[in-house]
Amino acid sequence: MTGRRGVILMALAIGLLGARVTGAATQGLEIYGGVSRLGMGDINRSMASTNAQIGTHLAPIENGPGWGFAVRGWSTDRVMVRLGFESIDASSHDRDIDIEVACHAWTIGVVRWFPTEGKALYGLGANLGIHQAWGAITSSAADLPLGGNELGGGITAEGMWPLRGGWSPFATAGYRWAGVHDLEAGGFRNALRADWSGPYLHLGIAVDGDRGSMHTP
């Protein structure tokens, strides 16, 4: 499911979940940073070919740092919904050429937290969203913007440790399935796939409203 159809379905899903978050008993915010393992097979093979043909030294793209933020809402003490944005860096550089195949992702997700004896919360989640290629191939001879978007998703295992005042540090380990077939370069589609699929780790801090006090020591 790609292109305009995926965007329309995503917009409908955001509207439905947005209403759920707005109507939730408590809303909150979270910010995080992290690192992702990236499956850039097509891009890396293309760069290796370029290195062999013109003598560049572009390193393969295997990992990428990232950051993100989300609005979240607790529909119950154990179910949390999330609307979020994430930026994932994926780039390689040489003296005369820069390749950036970053990802901007808008996702919706749900986390189910499980009962524990202490204050810490542990849960499992899933998310779905539009993943957009963002970047360019830049050299002294050309500047080709990259683009394209497709629907992707992931699964997560999460831990949260509530503190006073609604604040909570959290950690997320997950796996993402996301990529863009027929990556656009300079407005033209080609056979390359930008692939951000792989495991990832996020560390962040969140603050919740009144419901946060229910999880506070």
N, C-alpha and C positions, 0 to 999 in steps of 0.2 A: 504494500500500500504506500504509494509515493505521491510527491508533487501536490497539486491543488487539492485532490481528494483527501490526502492525509492532513493537510492544513485545516480543511473545513471540519473534519471529524475531531481534530485536536481542539479547535475553537469551541465546538459544542461541548466537548468533555470539560474544558476549562470553565465554561459557563456553568455547567451542572455542579462541578466540584467547588467552584467559587461560591455558589449559593450555599453549599454545604458548609464551607469554612466560615462564611459570614454568619450563618445561623448557628454555628457551634457555640458551646457554652463559653469557651475561651479561645482567644487567638494569641499568637506569639510570633516572634521573628527568630531566625537563626542565620548565622554566617559561618563559613568554614573554608578551609584550605585542604589540599590533598594532592595525591599523585595517582596517575593512571598508567597501567600497562596498555600499550596500543598495538593493534594488529594491522599495521600499515604495510601489508605485503606488497600490494601493487605499487604504492608510492616508493617503497624502498627498492624494488626491482628497477623501477624507472630511473631512480637516482643512481643506482649502480651502473646502469647502461650509460647514463650521461657521464659518469666518472670515467668509464672505459673509453668513451668516444672523444671527449674533449679535455680530459685530464683534470677535471675538478676533483675535490675531495669532500663530497657531501656525505656526512655520516648518516647511517640509517636512523629512522625515527622509531624508537622502541618504547619510550616513556614520555610522559608529559605532566607538568605541574598544572594545577587548576585551582579555581576558587568559585564560590557560589553563595547564594543567599536564598531564603525561602520564607514565605508566610505560611504558618501552620495553625491548625485548629484542632482542639480536642472535642470530638463528638461524644465520647465517653471517657472514663478514666483510663481505658485500655486501648482506645482506637484514636489514632492521630492521622489527619489528612494534611497534605503538603502541596503547595504551589511554589515551584522553584525555578531559578535560573542558574546555569553553570557554564563557565568558560574553561575550556581545556586547551592548553597550548600544545601544538605539535609542529615543530620546526627544525630545519637544518640549514646551516650556513657555511659558505665558503667565501673566499676573498671577493669574487665577482658575481656571486649569485646567492640569493636568499629564498628559501622555500618555507612558507608558513601555511599549514593546513589545519588551522585551529577549528574548534567546534564551539558553537553557541547552542545550548540546549535549554528549552522551556519544557518542564515536565510537571506532571501531576502524580501524586503517589499516596499510598496508604501504609501505615505501620500498625501492626498489632503487637502491643506490649503484653508480656506475660507476668502473672503474679510472682513475686519474690518475697522472701522473708525480710529483707532489708529495704532500704529506700531506693537502691539502684534499680533501674528498669532495663530489661533486655527484650528485644523484639525482632520480628521478621517483617519485611516490607517488600513492596513492588512498586515500580513506577513506569510511566509511559510518557513519551513526549516527542516534539519535533527537534531534530538535531540538524543544525545548519552549518555547512562548510563556510569558513570565514578566513580570508587570508589572501596571499598573492605569491606569484613567482616573479621575483624582481632581480634584474641584472642591469648591466650598463646598456644593453641593447633593447630590453623590453620590460614592460611591467604588466603582467597578466593577472587580473583579479580572479579569485577562485570563488565558486558558489555552488548552490544546490542544497536541497534539504529532503530529509526522509524521516519517517516515523521510526523510533527506536524505543528500547525499554531496558529494564534491569531488575535485579533482585538484590535485597540487602539483608544483612544481619547487623543490628544496631544495639548500642549500649548508651544509657544516659544516667548521669549521676546528679540528681537535684540538690541544689544548695538553697540558702535562704533568699527570699525576695523574688522567687520565680526563676532564678538563673540556673542553668544546667550545662556543664560541659558534656559533649557527646562524641562518640566515635562510630563510624560506619564503615563496614567492609562489604563490598558488593561486586557484582559482575554486570557489565553493560554490554548490550547488543545494539550497536548503532553504527551507521555508515551511510555514505552517499555513493550509489552507483552512478556511472557516467558523469563524473565530476566535471563541472563547467569551468573552463579556463578562457578568460577573455570573452565570455559570452557564448562560447561554443562548447558543446558536449563532447567528451572523449570517453574512451573505454576504461579509464582508470577509476578505481574505487578508493575513496577516502574512508578508512576503517578505524573507528575509535573503540572497537570492541575489546573487552578484556577486563581483568580485575582492577579494582581501585580501592583506595583508602581515604576517608575524610576524617578530619579532626576539627571540631568547632565548638561554638558556644551559642546557647539559645536562651531567650527570655520569654516566659509565658505570663499571661495575666492572672486572674483570680484562681484559675484551676491550678496554676503553678504552685500555689500555696498548699494544695492537697498532696503534693509530692515533696514538700520541703521538710527537712528535719525539724 
